[in-house]
Amino acid sequence: MHAFIESILTWQLIISVGVIVVIIHLLLGLAGMSTYGERKVSAYIQDRIGPNRVGLDLGLPALAFLKGLFGLGQFLADGLKFILKEDYTPRGVDKTLFTLAASIVIVPALIAFAIIPWGGGITLPEVHLLGLTIKQQTVVVAGADLSIGIVYLLAVASLSIYAVVLGGWASNNKYAFLGGLRASAQMISYEIPLGLSILTLLLLTGSLMPEKIISYQASNGWLIGALPVVGVVFYICALAEGNRLPFDNAECEQELVGGYHTEYSAMRMALFMLSEYIHLVTASAFFAVLFLGGYHLPLTWVGAPANHFLSPDFTSDSLLWGIVAVLAKFLVILIKTILMVLFAMLVRWTIPRLKFNQVMGMAWNGIIPLSIGLVVIAAIMIHYGYTGIKWMLPMNLAVGALFLLLAPASTQSTENKRLRIAGSRFFPLVGEPVIAQPTNPMARHDHPGH
């Protein structure tokens, strides 16, 4: 028994378990804060203040100085509201599947992050503890060090469709059912160009492991510079897979009340919302890994030594400096992830929702042919050795320009005629004076608690 425990007790196992525990709590916290960030971003874009009442004083006089505090306590209030609301089950639903859908929707969101190398690699020494020996090992600071990492990503990303379809079908509601149908059609359609965009990247880097993809970018430059069009395709597909605007046709309020989660309430509804934001955080982290160099920063461009903290091949005889390097890498990839989440919020509140025929037409008449062309041309260039940024960047831009040139001829226009709207800030009625700023002074104050 002692020998068996020593055979499975490795530094990689210990680090992986620790990373899983830490990152799950980090994802839950970021998802909660994302709801606050979403409201603030939309408010500033719409000339409002957003949440500014609920602070972190918790009703305690000793914490009165935290009252208001830019509304930072709003996401805690939202969580308490979901916990305390009645968990209502409508008549006529399939109770088993209705509950099961809300339970399994969170699972793909919480396991997809496992292959992200949050802190790179570190060499840990041999340790003797409680009669057990943990041998020296170089480990990857990730939830799972898999040789098929990117394949794991694609496999897990496709699982979330089951919960959406189950929730829409089991609700016994026509709006929820239509939302489930839309979601299934949309996610299946955009998984194709998502996989093809990743395939283009894999052909260039020659590895399925995120750690080696980061190493490639450290040596050859970030892939967003060599494959910008591929990066745009990947990001569009990530938004569509996560049902984010302008691709939230599965739950659009103007057409389907709430879509596939119309009949859900309380914590079951909260699980659907939580999974959406966790998917957004995970997709942003993967974009940072695949196209923004992961934890790498081009410090060598500004005179830093090649073997600096944020380089994939950083080595040090000191365990302390190794831990410092892991924390520095974790901070860098976390900042990149948060910036990509904020960018997705800007996209949501800037670009209007597409009609469903436009969403499907964009996939089958636009994004899929574009991604196929990128894969084929990239494969030909890589076969003949033209792999540098000076070759891949012009290829990407040329294919993108050709796509924009031919796209109008391949599809029928579905644009809506722009109409003047009473009270609109950007296109009001002729002669109508528009005042966008609120007139109440309190509405313009971001810290009313004082």
C-alpha positions as CSV (number, residue, x, y, z in Angstrom):
1,M,0.0,0.0,0.0
2,H,2.9,2.3,0.9
3,A,4.6,1.7,-2.5
4,F,1.3,2.2,-4.3
5,I,0.7,5.6,-2.7
6,E,4.3,6.7,-3.6
7,S,3.8,5.6,-7.2
8,I,0.8,7.9,-7.7
9,L,1.8,10.7,-5.3
10,T,3.7,13.0,-7.6
11,W,4.4,16.7,-7.7
12,Q,2.3,17.0,-10.9
13,L,-0.7,15.4,-9.1
14,I,-0.4,17.8,-6.2
15,I,0.1,20.9,-8.3
16,S,-2.8,19.9,-10.6
17,V,-5.2,19.4,-7.7
18,G,-4.1,22.7,-6.2
19,V,-4.6,24.5,-9.5
20,I,-8.0,23.0,-10.0
21,V,-9.2,24.2,-6.5
22,V,-7.8,27.7,-7.0
23,I,-8.9,28.3,-10.6
24,I,-12.5,27.0,-9.9
25,H,-12.9,29.6,-7.2
26,L,-11.2,32.2,-9.4
27,L,-13.6,31.4,-12.2
28,L,-16.6,31.7,-9.9
29,G,-15.4,35.0,-8.6
30,L,-14.6,36.4,-12.1
31,A,-18.0,35.3,-13.3
32,G,-19.7,37.2,-10.4
33,M,-17.6,40.3,-11.0
34,S,-18.3,40.0,-14.8
35,T,-22.0,40.7,-14.1
36,Y,-21.0,43.9,-12.3
37,G,-18.6,44.8,-15.1
38,E,-21.2,44.1,-17.7
39,R,-23.6,46.6,-16.1
40,K,-20.9,49.2,-15.6
41,V,-19.7,48.9,-19.2
42,S,-23.2,49.1,-20.6
43,A,-24.0,52.1,-18.3
44,Y,-21.0,54.1,-19.4
45,I,-21.7,53.4,-23.1
46,Q,-25.3,54.5,-22.6
47,D,-24.5,57.6,-20.7
48,R,-25.6,56.1,-17.3
49,I,-23.9,55.4,-14.1
50,G,-24.9,51.8,-13.5
51,P,-24.8,50.1,-10.1
52,N,-23.8,52.6,-7.5
53,R,-26.0,51.8,-4.4
54,V,-24.9,48.5,-3.0
55,G,-21.5,48.8,-1.3
56,L,-19.5,46.4,0.9
57,D,-20.6,47.8,4.3
58,L,-22.9,44.8,4.9
59,G,-25.1,47.0,7.0
60,L,-22.4,47.4,9.7
61,P,-21.8,50.8,11.2
62,A,-18.1,50.0,11.5
63,L,-17.9,49.5,7.7
64,A,-19.9,52.7,6.8
65,F,-17.0,54.0,4.8
66,L,-17.6,51.2,2.3
67,K,-21.3,52.2,1.8
68,G,-22.0,52.8,-1.9
69,L,-18.4,52.2,-3.1
70,F,-19.2,52.3,-6.8
71,G,-21.8,49.5,-6.4
72,L,-19.2,46.8,-5.9
73,G,-21.5,44.8,-3.7
74,Q,-24.1,44.5,-6.5
75,F,-23.0,41.0,-7.6
76,L,-23.2,39.8,-4.0
77,A,-26.8,41.1,-3.8
78,D,-27.6,39.4,-7.1
79,G,-26.3,36.1,-5.8
80,L,-28.3,36.4,-2.6
81,K,-31.4,37.2,-4.6
82,F,-31.1,34.0,-6.6
83,I,-30.5,31.9,-3.5
84,L,-33.5,33.3,-1.7
85,K,-36.0,33.3,-4.6
86,E,-38.6,30.6,-4.9
87,D,-37.4,27.7,-7.0
88,Y,-40.5,27.4,-9.1
89,T,-41.2,24.4,-11.4
90,P,-43.9,25.1,-14.0
91,R,-46.7,22.7,-14.6
92,G,-46.2,20.2,-17.5
93,V,-42.4,20.2,-17.5
94,D,-40.3,17.1,-17.5
95,K,-39.0,17.5,-13.9
96,T,-36.1,15.2,-14.2
97,L,-34.6,16.7,-17.4
98,F,-35.7,20.2,-16.4
99,T,-33.5,19.9,-13.3
100,L,-30.7,17.9,-15.0
101,A,-30.2,20.5,-17.6
102,A,-29.5,23.2,-15.1
103,S,-27.2,20.9,-13.2
104,I,-25.0,19.8,-16.2
105,V,-24.8,23.2,-17.9
106,I,-22.1,24.3,-15.4
107,V,-20.0,21.2,-15.9
108,P,-18.4,21.9,-19.3
109,A,-17.7,25.5,-18.2
110,L,-15.8,24.3,-15.1
111,I,-13.7,21.6,-16.7
112,A,-12.6,23.4,-20.0
113,F,-10.0,25.5,-18.2
114,A,-8.0,22.4,-17.1
115,I,-5.4,22.5,-19.8
116,I,-4.5,26.2,-19.5
117,P,-0.9,26.5,-18.3
118,W,-1.5,29.3,-15.8
119,G,2.1,29.4,-14.5
120,G,4.3,27.6,-17.0
121,G,6.7,25.0,-15.6
122,I,8.6,24.7,-12.4
123,T,11.1,22.1,-11.0
124,L,10.2,21.0,-7.5
125,P,12.7,19.1,-5.3
126,E,12.5,15.7,-3.7
127,V,10.6,15.8,-0.4
128,H,10.2,13.3,2.4
129,L,6.9,13.7,4.2
130,L,5.1,11.3,6.7
131,G,7.3,8.4,5.6
132,L,6.5,9.1,1.9
133,T,8.9,10.2,-0.7
134,I,7.8,12.7,-3.4
135,K,10.5,12.6,-6.1
136,Q,11.9,15.6,-7.8
137,Q,9.9,16.5,-10.9
138,T,9.4,19.3,-13.4
139,V,5.7,20.1,-13.5
140,V,3.3,22.2,-15.5
141,V,1.2,24.6,-13.5
142,A,-2.1,23.5,-15.0
143,G,-5.2,21.4,-14.0
144,A,-4.1,18.6,-16.4
145,D,-0.9,18.3,-18.4
146,L,-2.4,16.5,-21.4
147,S,-0.6,15.8,-24.7
148,I,-3.9,16.3,-26.5
149,G,-4.7,19.6,-24.8
150,I,-6.4,21.4,-27.7
151,V,-8.5,18.3,-28.7
152,Y,-9.7,18.3,-25.1
153,L,-10.8,21.9,-25.5
154,L,-12.8,21.1,-28.6
155,A,-14.4,18.1,-27.0
156,V,-15.5,19.9,-23.8
157,A,-16.7,23.0,-25.7
158,S,-19.2,20.8,-27.6
159,L,-20.8,19.4,-24.4
160,S,-22.6,22.5,-23.4
161,I,-25.2,22.1,-26.2
162,Y,-26.7,19.2,-24.4
163,A,-27.8,21.3,-21.4
164,V,-29.2,24.0,-23.6
165,V,-31.3,21.6,-25.7
166,L,-32.4,19.6,-22.7
167,G,-33.5,22.8,-20.9
168,G,-35.4,24.1,-23.9
169,W,-37.2,20.8,-24.6
170,A,-38.0,19.9,-21.0
171,S,-39.5,23.3,-20.3
172,N,-42.7,22.5,-22.2
173,N,-42.6,26.1,-23.6
174,K,-42.6,27.1,-27.2
175,Y,-40.2,30.0,-26.6
176,A,-37.8,27.8,-24.7
177,F,-38.1,25.1,-27.4
178,L,-37.3,27.6,-30.2
179,G,-34.4,28.9,-28.2
180,G,-33.0,25.4,-27.8
181,L,-33.3,24.7,-31.5
182,R,-31.6,28.0,-32.4
183,A,-28.8,27.3,-29.9
184,S,-28.2,23.8,-31.3
185,A,-28.1,25.0,-34.9
186,Q,-25.9,27.9,-34.1
187,M,-23.4,26.0,-31.9
188,I,-23.1,23.1,-34.4
189,S,-22.5,25.6,-37.2
190,Y,-19.8,27.6,-35.5
191,E,-18.0,24.6,-34.1
192,I,-16.8,23.9,-37.7
193,P,-14.9,27.2,-38.3
194,L,-13.8,27.1,-34.6
195,G,-12.0,23.8,-35.2
196,L,-10.6,24.9,-38.6
197,S,-9.2,28.0,-37.1
198,I,-7.5,26.0,-34.4
199,L,-6.2,23.5,-37.0
200,T,-4.5,26.4,-38.9
201,L,-2.8,27.4,-35.7
202,L,-1.8,23.8,-35.0
203,L,-0.3,23.3,-38.4
204,L,2.0,26.3,-37.8
205,T,3.0,25.4,-34.3
206,G,3.2,21.6,-34.7
207,S,1.8,20.8,-31.3
208,L,-1.5,20.2,-29.5
209,M,0.0,21.2,-26.1
210,P,-0.8,24.8,-25.0
211,E,2.6,25.0,-23.2
212,K,4.5,24.3,-26.5
213,I,2.2,26.8,-28.4
214,I,3.3,29.5,-25.9
215,S,6.9,28.5,-26.4
216,Y,6.5,28.8,-30.2
217,Q,5.1,32.3,-29.7
218,A,7.9,33.3,-27.4
219,S,10.4,32.3,-30.1
220,N,8.5,33.5,-33.2
221,G,6.2,36.2,-32.1
222,W,2.5,36.2,-30.9
223,L,0.3,34.4,-33.4
224,I,-2.2,37.3,-33.5
225,G,0.5,39.0,-35.5
226,A,1.1,36.1,-37.9
227,L,-2.5,34.9,-38.1
228,P,-4.8,37.9,-37.4
229,V,-7.7,36.7,-39.6
230,V,-7.5,33.3,-37.9
231,G,-7.7,35.1,-34.6
232,V,-10.7,37.0,-35.6
233,V,-12.5,33.8,-36.8
234,F,-11.7,32.1,-33.5
235,Y,-13.0,35.0,-31.5
236,I,-16.2,35.3,-33.5
237,C,-16.8,31.5,-33.1
238,A,-16.1,31.8,-29.3
239,L,-18.7,34.5,-29.0
240,A,-21.2,32.4,-31.0
241,E,-20.5,29.3,-28.9
242,G,-21.1,31.2,-25.7
243,N,-24.3,32.8,-27.0
244,R,-22.9,36.3,-26.5
245,L,-24.1,39.3,-28.4
246,P,-24.4,39.7,-31.3
247,F,-25.1,35.9,-31.4
248,D,-27.5,35.6,-28.5
249,N,-30.5,34.6,-30.7
250,A,-31.1,31.6,-28.4
251,E,-32.3,33.8,-25.6
252,C,-33.1,37.2,-27.2
253,E,-35.8,38.8,-25.1
254,Q,-37.5,40.7,-27.9
255,E,-38.4,37.4,-29.7
256,L,-38.3,34.5,-27.3
257,V,-38.9,36.1,-23.8
258,G,-35.8,34.5,-22.4
259,G,-35.1,31.6,-24.8
260,Y,-34.1,28.2,-23.5
261,H,-34.1,29.3,-19.8
262,T,-37.5,31.2,-19.9
263,E,-39.1,28.8,-17.4
264,Y,-36.1,28.7,-15.0
265,S,-35.9,30.7,-11.7
266,A,-33.8,31.0,-8.6
267,M,-30.5,29.0,-8.5
268,R,-31.3,26.9,-11.6
269,M,-31.6,30.2,-13.5
270,A,-28.4,31.4,-11.8
271,L,-26.5,28.3,-13.0
272,F,-27.3,29.1,-16.7
273,M,-26.2,32.7,-16.2
274,L,-23.1,31.6,-14.3
275,S,-22.1,29.1,-17.0
276,E,-22.3,31.8,-19.7
277,Y,-19.9,34.1,-17.9
278,I,-17.5,31.2,-17.0
279,H,-17.5,30.2,-20.7
280,L,-16.6,33.8,-21.5
281,V,-13.7,33.8,-19.1
282,T,-12.5,30.4,-20.3
283,A,-12.7,31.5,-24.0
284,S,-10.9,34.7,-23.2
285,A,-8.1,32.7,-21.4
286,F,-7.8,30.3,-24.4
287,F,-7.6,33.3,-26.8
288,A,-4.8,34.7,-24.7
289,V,-3.0,31.4,-24.8
290,L,-3.4,30.7,-28.5
291,F,-2.9,34.1,-29.9
292,L,-1.6,36.5,-27.3
293,G,1.4,34.5,-26.1
294,G,-0.2,33.2,-22.9
295,Y,1.9,34.3,-20.0
296,H,4.7,35.5,-22.3
297,L,5.6,39.2,-22.6
298,P,8.1,40.4,-25.3
299,L,10.5,41.8,-22.7
300,T,13.5,40.8,-24.8
301,W,12.4,43.5,-27.2
302,V,13.1,46.2,-24.6
303,G,16.4,44.9,-23.4
304,A,15.5,42.3,-20.8
305,P,17.6,39.1,-20.7
306,A,16.3,36.1,-22.7
307,N,16.0,34.0,-19.6
308,H,13.5,36.3,-17.8
309,F,10.6,35.4,-15.5
310,L,8.0,35.3,-18.2
311,S,9.9,33.2,-20.7
312,P,8.7,29.6,-21.1
313,D,12.2,28.2,-20.6
314,F,13.0,30.2,-17.4
315,T,15.3,28.2,-15.2
316,S,16.6,28.9,-11.7
317,D,18.4,26.8,-9.0
318,S,16.4,28.7,-6.4
319,L,12.9,27.3,-5.6
320,L,11.9,30.8,-4.4
321,W,12.6,32.4,-7.8
322,G,10.8,29.6,-9.5
323,I,7.7,30.4,-7.4
324,V,8.1,34.1,-8.2
325,A,8.2,33.2,-11.9
326,V,5.0,31.1,-11.6
327,L,3.2,33.9,-9.8
328,A,4.4,36.5,-12.4
329,K,3.2,34.3,-15.3
330,F,-0.2,33.7,-13.6
331,L,-0.6,37.5,-13.2
332,V,0.2,38.2,-16.8
333,I,-2.3,35.6,-18.2
334,L,-4.9,36.7,-15.8
335,I,-4.6,40.4,-16.9
336,K,-4.8,39.3,-20.6
337,T,-7.9,37.3,-19.8
338,I,-9.6,40.2,-18.0
339,L,-8.8,42.5,-20.9
340,M,-10.4,40.1,-23.4
341,V,-13.5,39.8,-21.2
342,L,-13.8,43.6,-21.2
343,F,-13.4,43.6,-24.9
344,A,-16.3,41.1,-25.3
345,M,-18.4,43.4,-23.2
346,L,-17.6,46.3,-25.4
347,V,-18.6,44.1,-28.4
348,R,-21.9,43.2,-26.8
349,W,-22.9,46.8,-26.1
350,T,-21.6,48.2,-29.4
351,I,-22.8,45.7,-32.1
352,P,-26.5,45.1,-32.4
353,R,-27.9,41.6,-32.4
354,L,-28.0,39.8,-35.8
355,K,-31.1,38.2,-37.1
356,F,-31.0,34.5,-37.0
357,N,-30.9,34.1,-40.7
358,Q,-27.9,36.4,-40.7
359,V,-26.2,34.4,-38.0
360,M,-26.6,31.1,-39.9
361,G,-25.7,32.8,-43.2
362,M,-22.6,34.3,-41.8
363,A,-21.5,30.8,-40.7
364,W,-22.2,28.8,-43.8
365,N,-21.7,31.4,-46.5
366,G,-18.9,33.3,-44.8
367,I,-16.9,32.1,-41.8
368,I,-16.8,28.4,-42.9
369,P,-15.5,29.0,-46.5
370,L,-13.0,31.6,-45.1
371,S,-11.7,29.1,-42.5
372,I,-11.4,26.3,-45.1
373,G,-9.4,28.7,-47.3
374,L,-7.1,29.7,-44.5
375,V,-6.4,26.0,-43.6
376,V,-5.7,25.0,-47.2
377,I,-3.4,27.9,-48.0
378,A,-1.6,27.7,-44.7
379,A,-1.0,24.0,-45.2
380,I,0.5,24.6,-48.6
381,M,2.8,27.4,-47.3
382,I,3.9,25.3,-44.3
383,H,4.6,22.4,-46.6
384,Y,7.0,24.5,-48.7
385,G,8.6,26.1,-45.6
386,Y,7.0,29.6,-45.7
387,T,6.2,29.7,-42.0
388,G,7.6,33.1,-40.8
389,I,5.5,36.1,-39.9
390,K,6.7,37.8,-43.1
391,W,4.9,35.0,-45.1
392,M,1.9,34.1,-42.9
393,L,0.8,37.7,-42.3
394,P,0.5,38.7,-46.0
395,M,-1.3,35.4,-46.6
396,N,-3.8,36.0,-43.9
397,L,-4.4,39.6,-45.0
398,A,-4.8,38.5,-48.7
399,V,-7.3,35.8,-47.9
400,G,-9.2,38.2,-45.6
401,A,-9.3,40.9,-48.3
402,L,-10.4,38.3,-51.0
403,F,-13.2,37.2,-48.6
404,L,-14.4,40.7,-48.1
405,L,-14.3,41.2,-51.9
406,L,-16.3,38.1,-52.8
407,A,-18.7,38.0,-49.8
408,P,-21.3,40.5,-51.2
409,A,-21.6,38.4,-54.4
410,S,-22.1,35.1,-52.5
411,T,-25.0,36.2,-50.2
412,Q,-28.1,38.3,-50.5
413,S,-28.2,41.5,-48.5
414,T,-30.3,41.2,-45.2
415,E,-29.6,44.7,-44.0
416,N,-32.4,46.5,-42.3
417,K,-33.3,50.0,-43.5
418,R,-32.2,52.5,-40.9
419,L,-35.2,54.4,-39.3
420,R,-35.3,57.5,-37.2
421,I,-36.4,56.8,-33.7
422,A,-37.9,59.3,-31.2
423,G,-35.4,59.9,-28.4
424,S,-32.5,58.2,-30.2
425,R,-29.2,59.7,-29.4
426,F,-27.6,58.8,-32.8
427,F,-30.6,58.9,-35.2
428,P,-33.4,61.0,-33.8
429,L,-36.5,62.4,-35.5
430,V,-35.9,65.4,-37.8
431,G,-35.8,68.5,-35.6
432,E,-36.0,66.7,-32.3
433,P,-33.7,68.0,-29.6
434,V,-32.0,65.1,-27.8
435,I,-30.6,65.3,-24.2
436,A,-28.7,62.2,-23.4
437,Q,-27.3,63.2,-20.0
438,P,-29.6,62.6,-17.0
439,T,-31.0,65.7,-15.4
440,N,-31.2,64.4,-11.8
441,P,-27.8,65.2,-10.1
442,M,-27.9,61.9,-8.1
443,A,-28.0,60.0,-11.3
444,R,-24.7,61.5,-12.3
445,H,-23.0,60.6,-9.0
446,D,-21.1,57.4,-8.9
447,H,-20.7,57.2,-5.1
448,P,-24.0,58.3,-3.5
449,G,-23.4,56.5,-0.2
450,H,-21.5,59.6,1.0
